[in-house]
Amino acid sequence: MHTPTAYLQHRGAPMLCPPLIQGQLENRQHGYVGFATLPNQVHRKTVKKGFTFTLIVAGESGLGKSTLINSLFLTDLYKDRKVPNAEERISRTVAIIKHAIGIEEKGIKLRLTIIDTPGFGDAINNTERHVEDYIDQQFEQYFRDESGLNRRNIQDNRVHCCLYFISPFGHGLRPLDVDCMRALHEKVNIIPVLAKADSLTPAEVCRKKMKIREEIKQFGINIYQFPECDSDEDEDFKTQEQILKNSIPFAVIGSNVQVESKGRKFRGRVYPWGVVEVENPAHSDFLLLRNMLVRTHMQDLKDVTREIHYENYRAQCIQNMTRMVVLERKRRWLRKMQEVLERIQEQMQHSQRGGC
């Protein structure tokens, strides 16, 4: 029986062995099979396919939603936007505007979709369910595609996260905020954001956060829950997770303007009393929010959307379909029984006539 080494010999002259085969020959002596490379295979396939993430922003106008989104992803999605005046804000209805952009960083491609809701919170009557309906429509489309014959190229437009902007000028959550978040919390991961944190002192920010957290608990609003740390996680990761939990709602500042101060250039805002840095942890939670959305919890947001919110919708659809099938079967059975009774009545009438 030829050994692998002898097999690679040809008439006494050694042949060149490919690196992959050579590595397998060397690792065979240590009982190495090769399935440890599975993560690398998944990584290559996933990177080639690219990633998708859909984010919806909600909250009344004038809270800096557009500016924050541009700051988070270092892009300009709203360069052609027209800012409405006060009269237009009152009269217009809630709209759904979709912005899609491709971002690439170190060879990793991300198809980012931002869903804006201009007009939300501006009109007197806010009973429309535009945001809820849009999220349900994306679930419905994915459910249809998933149930179809061609499932290889399904485009995932499900909403993975909702940044809900809360005004810093009130005493906490408005009734509209409570109603909207309660309508959405079973459909999407809600992350509350305290907008325009530079209009508050640090003490006021702390009080606002505590008040909002208390009201979220009081009104039974289910916001996004950070996953529990495993026992084998390192202490730095556990500390960072606890910091994120304590930072809810994230007090943020947005700016697309480069400011220069003390020889440094940074994104910020200049006031008569000083300079505010967007990415300074002492000034806002912007870095915490961005790191959470992009670096640490983007995949978990997608997993929760797929495993909880979408599965709840899918289970409801299947339950409704099953109920419709059962009702249709009952209708058919009742129609058959009605036909049988009619035949029996006809036979009885015919027998009575014959007897007479």
C-alpha positions in Angstrom: 0.0 0.0 0.0 1.4 3.4 -1.0 1.8 6.0 1.7 0.7 9.6 0.8 4.4 10.6 0.6 5.2 7.7 -1.7 2.1 8.5 -3.8 3.6 12.0 -4.5 6.8 10.4 -5.8 7.2 9.7 -9.5 10.0 7.4 -10.5 12.1 8.4 -7.6 11.8 12.1 -8.2 9.8 14.0 -5.6 6.9 16.0 -6.8 5.9 19.5 -5.5 3.1 19.1 -2.9 0.4 21.8 -2.8 0.5 23.8 0.5 -3.0 22.7 1.4 -2.1 19.0 0.9 1.2 19.5 2.7 -0.6 21.1 5.7 -3.1 18.2 5.8 -0.2 15.7 5.9 1.5 17.5 8.7 -1.7 17.9 10.7 -2.7 14.3 10.2 -0.1 13.2 12.7 -1.9 15.3 15.4 -5.4 13.9 14.8 -6.5 17.1 13.0 -9.6 16.7 10.8 -10.2 20.2 9.6 -13.6 21.3 10.8 -12.0 24.0 12.9 -11.9 26.1 9.7 -15.7 26.2 9.5 -15.8 29.8 11.0 -13.3 30.9 8.2 -15.6 29.4 5.6 -18.7 31.2 7.0 -16.7 34.4 7.3 -15.6 34.3 3.6 -19.1 33.5 2.4 -20.8 36.2 4.6 -18.3 38.9 3.6 -18.8 38.1 -0.1 -22.6 38.3 0.3 -22.5 41.5 2.3 -24.6 42.7 5.2 -27.9 44.6 5.5 -29.3 46.7 8.3 -32.6 48.7 8.4 -33.1 51.5 10.9 -36.2 53.6 11.4 -36.1 57.0 13.1 -39.2 58.4 14.9 -40.0 61.4 16.9 -41.2 64.9 16.5 -39.5 67.3 14.0 -36.7 69.6 15.1 -35.0 67.1 17.4 -31.9 66.5 15.2 -32.8 63.1 13.8 -31.3 63.8 10.3 -28.2 65.3 11.8 -27.6 62.4 14.1 -28.1 59.8 11.4 -25.5 61.6 9.2 -23.1 61.8 12.2 -23.5 58.1 13.0 -22.7 56.8 9.6 -20.5 59.6 8.3 -22.7 60.3 5.3 -25.2 62.8 4.0 -28.6 61.2 3.4 -30.5 64.5 3.5 -28.7 66.9 1.3 -31.7 67.5 -0.9 -34.2 67.9 2.0 -36.4 70.9 2.2 -37.0 72.1 5.8 -40.8 72.9 6.3 -42.0 75.9 8.1 -44.3 75.8 11.1 -47.5 76.0 9.1 -46.4 73.1 6.8 -45.5 71.0 9.8 -49.0 71.4 11.3 -50.9 70.6 8.1 -48.8 67.7 6.7 -49.4 64.1 7.5 -46.9 61.4 8.5 -44.8 60.2 5.5 -42.5 57.3 5.1 -39.3 58.2 3.3 -36.7 55.5 2.5 -33.0 56.2 2.1 -30.7 53.4 1.0 -27.0 53.7 0.8 -24.1 51.3 0.3 -21.2 51.6 2.7 -17.9 49.8 2.5 -15.2 49.7 5.2 -12.1 47.5 5.1 -13.7 45.3 2.4 -16.9 44.8 4.4 -20.0 45.9 2.5 -23.1 47.2 4.3 -26.4 48.0 2.7 -27.8 50.6 5.1 -31.5 51.6 4.9 -32.8 54.5 6.9 -36.6 54.9 7.2 -37.5 58.5 8.1 -41.0 59.6 9.3 -41.3 63.3 8.7 -44.5 64.8 10.1 -44.6 62.4 13.0 -45.6 64.2 16.2 -46.3 67.5 14.4 -50.0 67.2 13.5 -52.8 67.5 16.0 -54.3 64.2 15.0 -51.7 61.4 15.3 -54.0 58.4 15.1 -52.5 57.2 11.8 -50.6 53.9 11.9 -48.1 54.6 9.1 -45.1 53.4 11.0 -46.8 50.2 12.3 -48.2 49.5 8.9 -44.8 49.9 7.2 -43.1 47.5 9.6 -46.0 44.9 9.1 -45.7 45.3 5.3 -42.0 44.4 5.4 -42.8 41.3 7.6 -45.6 40.4 5.1 -43.3 40.7 2.1 -40.6 38.6 3.7 -43.1 36.0 4.7 -44.4 35.8 1.1 -40.9 35.5 -0.3 -40.0 32.9 2.3 -43.0 30.9 1.4 -42.5 31.1 -2.3 -40.7 28.8 -4.7 -37.6 30.9 -5.3 -36.0 31.5 -1.9 -32.4 31.9 -2.9 -32.4 35.7 -3.5 -34.7 37.0 -0.8 -34.2 40.6 0.0 -34.4 41.3 3.7 -36.1 44.7 4.3 -37.4 44.0 7.8 -36.8 46.8 10.2 -34.2 45.8 12.8 -34.1 48.9 15.0 -36.1 52.0 15.9 -34.4 55.0 17.3 -37.1 56.9 19.1 -36.2 60.5 19.8 -37.5 62.1 23.0 -37.7 65.9 23.4 -35.4 67.3 26.1 -37.9 70.2 26.8 -40.7 68.2 28.4 -41.0 66.6 31.8 -40.5 63.1 30.4 -42.5 61.1 27.9 -45.5 62.7 26.2 -48.7 60.8 25.8 -47.9 60.5 22.1 -44.5 59.0 22.9 -46.1 56.4 25.2 -48.8 55.5 22.6 -46.4 55.2 19.8 -43.8 53.1 21.6 -46.4 50.8 23.0 -47.8 50.3 19.5 -44.3 49.5 18.2 -42.6 47.6 21.0 -43.9 44.1 19.9 -42.8 44.7 16.3 -39.3 46.3 16.4 -36.4 46.9 18.8 -36.9 50.3 20.3 -33.9 52.3 21.5 -34.9 55.5 23.2 -32.8 58.6 22.5 -32.8 61.8 24.5 -32.2 64.4 21.8 -30.3 67.7 22.0 -28.4 66.8 25.2 -26.4 70.0 24.9 -29.5 72.0 25.9 -29.4 70.3 29.3 -26.9 70.4 32.2 -25.3 67.1 33.3 -27.5 67.1 36.4 -30.6 67.7 34.2 -29.6 64.8 31.9 -29.3 62.4 34.8 -32.8 63.4 36.1 -34.3 63.2 32.7 -32.9 59.7 32.2 -34.2 58.5 35.5 -37.6 59.9 34.8 -37.9 58.4 31.3 -36.7 55.0 32.6 -39.3 55.1 35.3 -42.1 56.0 32.9 -41.0 53.3 30.4 -41.3 50.7 33.2 -44.5 52.3 34.5 -46.3 52.2 31.1 -45.1 48.7 30.3 -43.0 49.7 27.3 -40.7 46.9 26.1 -37.6 48.5 24.8 -34.5 46.6 23.4 -33.0 44.5 26.1 -29.2 44.0 26.0 -28.3 40.3 26.1 -27.1 38.9 29.4 -23.3 38.3 29.6 -22.1 34.7 29.8 -20.1 33.7 32.8 -16.9 33.2 30.8 -17.0 36.8 29.4 -14.1 39.0 30.4 -14.7 41.8 33.0 -14.1 44.6 30.5 -17.0 43.3 28.3 -19.3 42.9 31.3 -18.5 46.5 32.4 -19.2 47.9 29.0 -22.5 46.1 28.8 -23.5 47.5 32.2 -22.5 51.0 31.1 -24.8 50.6 28.0 -27.7 49.5 30.2 -27.2 52.5 32.5 -27.1 54.9 29.6 -30.7 54.3 28.4 -32.0 56.6 27.0 -28.9 57.7 25.2 -28.3 61.5 25.6 -27.0 62.5 22.2 -25.7 65.5 20.2 -25.4 65.6 16.4 -23.4 67.8 14.2 -21.9 67.6 10.7 -19.8 70.8 11.2 -16.0 70.5 11.7 -14.9 72.8 14.6 -11.4 73.7 15.4 -10.3 74.4 19.0 -6.9 74.3 20.7 -5.3 72.9 17.5 -7.8 70.1 17.1 -10.5 69.5 14.5 -13.6 67.7 15.5 -17.4 67.6 14.9 -19.1 69.8 17.3 -21.1 72.9 18.1 -19.7 76.3 19.1 -21.6 78.4 21.7 -20.8 81.7 23.4 -20.0 79.8 26.6 -17.9 77.0 25.1 -17.5 74.2 22.6 -19.5 70.9 22.5 -17.8 67.8 21.0 -20.1 65.2 19.5 -17.7 62.3 20.2 -16.6 63.4 23.7 -18.1 60.9 26.3 -18.2 63.8 28.8 -20.5 65.7 26.6 -22.9 63.0 25.2 -23.6 59.3 24.7 -22.9 59.6 21.0 -20.0 57.2 21.0 -21.8 54.7 23.2 -24.8 54.7 20.8 -22.7 54.3 17.7 -20.6 51.5 19.1 -23.7 49.7 20.3 -25.4 50.1 16.9 -22.5 49.2 14.7 -19.6 47.5 16.6 -21.2 45.4 19.3 -25.0 44.8 18.9 -25.9 45.2 15.2 -26.1 41.4 14.8 -28.0 40.9 18.0 -30.6 43.5 16.9 -31.0 41.5 13.7 -31.2 38.2 15.6 -33.9 39.5 17.9 -35.8 40.8 14.9 -35.6 37.4 13.2 -36.1 35.2 16.2 -38.7 37.2 18.2 -40.5 40.0 16.3 -40.7 38.2 12.9 -41.4 34.8 14.4 -44.4 36.3 16.4 -45.7 37.8 13.1 -45.1 34.5 11.3 -46.8 32.5 14.0 -49.8 34.8 13.9 -50.1 34.5 10.1 -49.9 30.7 10.2 -52.5 30.7 13.0 -54.8 32.9 11.0 -54.3 30.7 7.9 -55.1 27.6 10.0 -58.2 29.2 11.4 -59.4 30.1 7.9 -58.8 26.5 6.7 -60.8 25.2 9.7 -63.7 27.6 9.0 -63.7 26.7 5.3 -63.9 23.0 6.2 -66.8 23.8 8.6 -68.6 25.7 5.9 -68.2 22.8 3.4 -69.5 20.3 6.0 -72.5 22.5 6.8 -73.3 22.9 3.1 -73.1 19.1 2.7 -75.4 18.6 5.7 -77.8 21.1 4.3 -77.8 19.3 0.9 -78.5 16.0 2.7 -81.4 17.5 4.7 -82.9 18.9 1.6 -82.7 15.5 -0.2 -84.3 13.9 2.8 -87.1 16.4 2.9 -87.7 15.9 -0.9 -87.9 12.2 -0.4 -90.3 12.5 2.5 -92.5 14.8 0.5 -92.4 12.5 -2.5 -93.3 9.5 -0.2 -96.3 11.4 1.2 -97.6 12.2 -2.3 -97.3 8.6 -3.3 -99.1 7.4 -0.2 -102.0 9.7 -0.9 
